[in-house]
Amino acid sequence: EDFVAESRNLDNIEKGVERGDWYGRIYAHCLITVESYAKRPGLMRCLLQLADEDPGFSALLRSSFREQLMWLVELMPKLFPKAGFDQHQPLLIAYSLAGNMELLLREYFIQRSETLRAASRSPEDLAELLAVMFYRALFLEHPPQEQLSYTRNLQYMTSNKHHKSASGA
């Protein structure tokens, strides 16, 4: 429970992030999550297994996860008023983006996928990659270059007009 409570401590997680810095906020949350998996993969495995077996702990973990996403869900209609979201779209979008992060972290740190482990990246690099992908999916643009190191090159993935098929067509 203490571990779960710390993952909701926004003042600690977002310490030093400037107001309005969306990439910085997303990165801060990704970094604490990646570091948890990197430093304690066995504990993370146990937490996930315990959540599968204990309904009370499962409710606590799911509630915490939901609370972490709800700030974004509630803010999305204000951030993107032209989108005209239906009642559930922001919730589904937030869960789909967070789910991508969960899959990578489970495979990399808990399942120790040989394919992923061959990429051998630091927690900071993985957090940056996850934050960039989350940011890009949410804002449909690349985050500010000055905040990036490992993923600066991904700015060139922003436009389909420069994309060529594998066949060269």
C-alpha positions in Angstrom: 0.0 0.0 0.0 2.9 2.4 0.7 4.4 1.6 -2.7 1.0 2.3 -4.4 0.6 5.6 -2.4 4.1 6.8 -3.5 3.1 6.3 -7.1 0.3 8.8 -6.6 2.5 11.5 -4.9 2.2 14.1 -7.6 4.3 16.7 -5.7 7.2 14.3 -5.5 6.8 12.9 -9.1 6.5 16.3 -10.8 9.0 18.1 -8.6 11.0 20.5 -10.8 8.6 20.3 -13.8 7.5 23.7 -15.1 3.8 24.5 -15.2 2.5 23.8 -18.7 5.3 21.5 -19.6 3.3 18.5 -20.8 6.2 16.5 -22.0 8.0 17.1 -18.7 5.0 15.9 -16.7 4.6 12.8 -18.9 8.3 12.0 -18.7 8.3 12.4 -14.9 5.5 9.8 -14.6 7.1 7.5 -17.0 10.4 7.7 -15.2 9.1 6.8 -11.8 7.3 3.8 -13.4 10.3 2.6 -15.4 12.5 3.0 -12.4 10.1 0.9 -10.3 10.3 -1.9 -12.8 14.1 -1.5 -13.3 15.0 -1.4 -9.6 12.5 -4.0 -8.3 11.3 -6.3 -11.2 10.6 -9.1 -8.7 8.4 -6.8 -6.5 6.6 -5.6 -9.6 5.9 -9.2 -10.6 4.7 -10.0 -7.1 2.4 -6.9 -7.1 0.9 -7.9 -10.4 0.4 -11.5 -9.3 -1.0 -10.4 -6.0 -3.5 -8.2 -7.8 -4.6 -11.2 -9.9 -5.2 -13.3 -6.7 -6.4 -10.9 -4.0 -9.6 -9.0 -4.9 -8.9 -6.3 -2.2 -5.4 -5.5 -3.5 -6.6 -5.7 -7.1 -9.2 -3.0 -6.3 -6.5 -0.9 -4.7 -4.1 -1.2 -7.6 -6.7 -0.7 -10.2 -8.1 2.3 -8.4 -4.7 3.8 -8.1 -4.0 3.3 -11.8 -7.4 4.8 -12.7 -6.8 7.8 -10.5 -3.5 8.4 -12.2 -5.2 8.5 -15.6 -8.3 10.4 -14.6 -6.5 13.8 -14.4 -5.8 13.4 -18.1 -9.2 12.0 -18.9 -10.9 15.0 -17.3 -8.5 17.5 -18.9 -8.6 16.1 -22.5 -11.9 17.8 -23.5 -10.4 21.2 -22.3 -7.1 20.6 -24.1 -8.7 19.5 -27.3 -12.2 21.2 -27.5 -12.4 20.8 -31.3 -12.2 17.0 -30.9 -15.8 16.9 -29.7 -15.1 13.8 -27.7 -18.0 11.5 -26.8 -18.5 10.6 -23.2 -16.0 7.7 -23.2 -13.3 8.6 -25.7 -10.9 10.3 -23.4 -11.0 7.4 -21.0 -10.3 4.8 -23.8 -7.5 6.9 -25.2 -5.8 7.3 -21.9 -6.0 3.6 -21.1 -4.8 2.6 -24.6 -1.7 4.9 -24.2 -0.9 3.7 -20.7 -1.5 0.0 -21.8 1.3 0.3 -24.3 3.7 1.4 -21.6 2.6 -1.6 -19.4 3.3 -4.1 -22.1 6.8 -2.9 -22.8 7.7 -2.8 -19.1 6.4 -6.3 -18.3 8.2 -7.8 -21.3 11.5 -5.9 -20.7 11.8 -6.2 -16.9 9.6 -9.0 -15.8 9.5 -11.5 -18.7 13.1 -10.5 -19.7 12.3 -10.8 -23.4 15.6 -11.6 -25.2 14.5 -9.5 -28.1 13.8 -6.4 -26.0 16.8 -7.0 -23.6 19.1 -7.0 -26.7 18.1 -3.3 -27.0 19.6 -2.7 -23.5 18.6 0.8 -22.7 18.9 2.8 -19.5 15.7 3.5 -17.4 16.0 7.2 -18.5 16.1 6.1 -22.2 13.1 3.8 -21.8 11.2 6.5 -19.9 12.0 9.0 -22.6 10.9 6.7 -25.4 7.6 5.9 -23.5 7.0 9.6 -22.8 7.7 10.6 -26.4 5.3 8.0 -27.7 2.6 9.0 -25.2 3.1 12.7 -26.0 3.1 12.1 -29.8 -0.1 10.1 -29.6 -1.8 12.7 -27.4 -0.6 15.9 -29.1 0.1 14.6 -32.6 3.5 16.3 -32.6 7.0 15.7 -31.4 8.0 17.0 -28.0 10.5 19.9 -27.8 13.9 18.7 -29.0 15.8 20.4 -26.2 14.2 18.0 -23.7 15.3 14.9 -25.6 18.4 12.9 -26.0 17.7 9.3 -27.0 14.6 10.0 -29.2 15.5 13.2 -31.0 15.6 11.3 -34.3 11.9 10.4 -33.9 11.0 13.9 -35.0 11.4 12.6 -38.5 8.4 10.2 -38.0 5.9 13.1 -37.9 4.9 13.3 -41.5 3.5 10.7 -44.0 4.4 12.8 -47.0 8.1 11.8 -46.5 7.3 8.1 -46.0 8.2 5.7 -48.8 7.0 2.1 -48.9 9.5 -0.7 -48.5 9.1 -1.4 -52.2 10.3 2.1 -53.0 7.0 3.1 -54.6 
